[in-house]
Amino acid sequence: MAKPTDPAQGDDLRVATRAVKDAIANLSRTLTTGFAGVGADVGREIAEDLNEASRKLAASLATQSRREVRAAETRAELIAAARTVFAEKGYEAASVADLAAAAGYTKGALYAHFESKEALFLAAVQCPETDRGDAYDDGLLASHDELGNVVLSLEAYLYALRHPGQRDLLISIAQTQLDQLATQVHRQRTGADGEATRDDRDVAFALAALSVMGSILREILPDDADVAGAAARISQRLK
């Protein structure tokens, strides 16, 4: 969870907004009295005040927008680095210092965007890149470069087992991935869109398990184990 806006930033915006309101109030009083009663110099002074206040407000809003863009970029960089660290070390072993350093930031910068390691982990595992719902179409086993996504998915499931209080946040992710895969299975088997059947869902579940275990076993077993070939043959029978 990101922390509240910088107080100094909020003060600048409030000052600029207040200046615009004051200038508009002066203009309103002048219009009520009538320019004829106050003279041209006063009218010009009010117009200048309003223009200056408007410029300050525009500058303050532009600064705020740039800060928001940079904050979003920093948050994305922290999440990307966290995905790698959590996949390599696991949730329990990864420290806040590890996570911050991997992204090139200090621990203070990390805490400015996420209130805890847990909050960053949940953001990382909910990132769309974790989804392997396209496995049925794009090749059942993950490549070496994609293996981090598989490991991170497993880490999310282990986290859900160890932290029951956060389980609801992760159930929806797992269910969505299975639903997407079941829909793809249905499309492959029937050649048409439609609601996945129970059999489609069973096949999706089996393919998901085969994809995860096959991707890991292919990485750690010798080539002559032919994990990819076995996975391909099993998936053909499932279809």
ABEGO torsion letter per residue (X at the ends): XBBBBBAAAAAAAAAAAAAAAAAAAAAAAAAAAEAAAAEAAAAAAAAAAAAAAAAAAAAAAAAAAAAAAAAAAAAAAAAAAAAAAAAAAEAAABBAAAAAAAAGBBAAAAAAABABAAAAAAAAAABAAABAAAAAAAEABBBAAAAAAAAAAAAAAAAAAABAAAAAAAAAAAAAAAAAAAAAAAAAAAGBBEBBBAAAAAAAAAAAAAAAAAAAAAAABBAAAGAAAAAAAAAAAAX
